[in-house]
Amino acid sequence: MEELMDNDQEIPPIKYEYLDHTADVQLHAWGDTMEEAFEQCAIAMFGYMTDLERVQITQVHHVEAEGHDLESLLFHFLDELLFMFSAEPCIVAKKVKITEFNKQELKIKAIAYGEEFTIGKHTQGAEVKAITYSAMQIYDRPQVDRPELFVIIDI
């Protein structure tokens, strides 16, 4: 297991919200950069599954994803994190930090900071069954506004 650094404990400000959707939940995340928007979208997903206030940072987990366009990169990034939660041990992340974001090769390397999900300690929110491409939107207009993401998760 990797040793935690002091700055690994710093939790970034919340830059996401949940929007009503007919059958599922739509995550709306944003950030000052596209990397931050991706990170916030990941935390929004974990925040829908459990109360992140109860999650401590005791473990780190490395995640890699790639895609053929920005939408598939986001899909695979979130899917890898969902797999991390679904596999044994079930790791829930309180913080996700992208260490490499290659827009040309469409590859991401990230570190998820959190702990093993424990019933009793952690609340059970909605079970996220899958990430979807349905109505996925990525806005990257730095000259106009902040990068924004909209992702529907199947619950």
C-alpha positions in Angstrom: 0.0 0.0 0.0 1.2 3.5 -0.8 1.9 6.0 2.0 -0.4 9.0 2.2 1.0 12.5 1.9 -0.2 15.4 4.0 -1.9 17.1 1.0 -3.7 13.8 0.2 -6.0 14.6 3.1 -7.2 18.0 1.7 -10.7 17.7 0.3 -11.5 19.9 -2.7 -14.6 22.1 -2.7 -17.8 20.6 -4.0 -18.5 21.6 -7.6 -21.3 19.2 -8.6 -25.0 18.7 -8.1 -27.8 16.1 -8.8 -30.4 16.8 -11.3 -33.8 15.0 -11.6 -34.1 12.6 -14.4 -37.1 10.3 -15.2 -35.6 6.9 -14.5 -32.0 7.5 -13.3 -29.9 10.3 -11.9 -28.0 12.9 -13.8 -24.7 14.1 -12.4 -23.8 17.6 -13.3 -20.2 18.5 -12.5 -17.9 21.4 -13.3 -14.5 22.7 -12.6 -11.9 25.3 -13.4 -10.3 22.7 -15.8 -11.6 19.6 -17.6 -9.5 17.5 -15.2 -11.3 19.0 -12.2 -14.7 18.5 -13.8 -13.9 14.8 -14.4 -12.7 14.5 -10.7 -15.9 16.2 -9.5 -18.0 13.9 -11.6 -16.3 10.9 -10.0 -16.9 12.3 -6.5 -20.5 13.1 -7.3 -21.0 9.4 -8.2 -19.5 8.2 -4.9 -21.5 10.9 -3.0 -24.7 9.5 -4.4 -23.8 6.0 -3.1 -22.9 7.1 0.4 -22.4 10.1 2.7 -18.8 11.1 2.0 -18.6 12.9 5.3 -18.3 9.4 6.9 -15.5 8.3 4.6 -11.9 8.5 5.8 -8.9 8.6 3.6 -6.9 5.5 4.6 -6.2 3.9 1.2 -5.2 4.9 -2.3 -6.2 3.1 -5.4 -4.7 3.8 -8.9 -7.1 3.9 -11.9 -6.4 4.2 -15.6 -8.8 4.7 -18.4 -8.7 5.5 -22.1 -11.2 6.2 -24.8 -11.7 7.1 -28.5 -13.2 10.5 -27.8 -13.8 12.6 -24.7 -17.2 11.1 -24.0 -15.9 7.5 -24.0 -12.9 8.6 -21.9 -15.3 10.0 -19.3 -17.5 6.8 -19.5 -14.5 4.5 -19.0 -13.0 6.7 -16.2 -16.3 6.5 -14.2 -16.7 2.8 -15.1 -13.3 2.0 -13.7 -14.1 3.8 -10.5 -17.5 2.0 -10.3 -15.7 -1.3 -10.7 -13.3 -0.3 -7.9 -16.4 0.1 -5.7 -18.0 -3.1 -6.9 -15.0 -5.3 -6.5 -13.6 -6.9 -3.3 -12.7 -4.9 -1.3 -15.3 -2.3 -2.1 -13.4 1.0 -2.1 -15.4 4.2 -1.8 -13.5 7.3 -2.7 -13.8 10.6 -0.9 -11.3 12.3 -3.3 -10.2 11.6 -6.8 -7.1 13.2 -8.2 -6.1 12.9 -11.9 -2.4 12.7 -12.2 -2.3 12.4 -16.0 -4.9 13.8 -18.5 -3.8 13.3 -22.1 -6.4 14.8 -24.4 -4.5 13.9 -27.5 -4.2 10.2 -26.7 -7.4 10.2 -24.6 -5.9 8.6 -21.6 -6.3 9.2 -17.9 -4.3 8.1 -14.8 -5.8 8.9 -11.5 -5.6 8.2 -7.8 -8.7 7.5 -5.7 -8.4 8.2 -2.0 -10.8 6.6 0.4 -11.5 3.4 2.4 -13.2 0.1 2.2 -17.0 0.5 2.3 -18.4 -0.8 5.6 -22.1 -1.3 6.3 -22.8 0.4 9.6 -20.1 3.0 9.3 -21.1 4.1 5.8 -24.7 4.9 4.8 -26.2 3.1 1.9 -27.4 5.5 -0.8 -28.5 4.4 -4.2 -26.8 1.5 -5.8 -25.2 2.7 -9.1 -25.6 -0.1 -11.5 -23.9 1.4 -14.5 -22.6 4.5 -16.3 -24.5 5.4 -19.4 -23.8 7.4 -22.6 -27.5 8.5 -22.6 -27.6 12.3 -22.9 -23.9 12.6 -21.9 -22.7 16.1 -22.5 -19.3 17.6 -22.2 -18.8 21.4 -22.5 -15.2 22.6 -22.8 -15.5 26.3 -23.6 -12.8 28.0 -21.5 -13.2 31.3 -23.3 -17.0 31.4 -22.4 -17.5 29.4 -19.2 -16.1 26.6 -17.0 -15.9 23.0 -18.3 -19.1 21.2 -17.5 -20.2 17.5 -17.6 -23.6 15.9 -17.6 -23.7 12.1 -17.0 -26.7 9.9 -16.4 -26.0 6.9 -14.0 -28.3 3.9 -13.9 -29.5 3.3 -10.4 
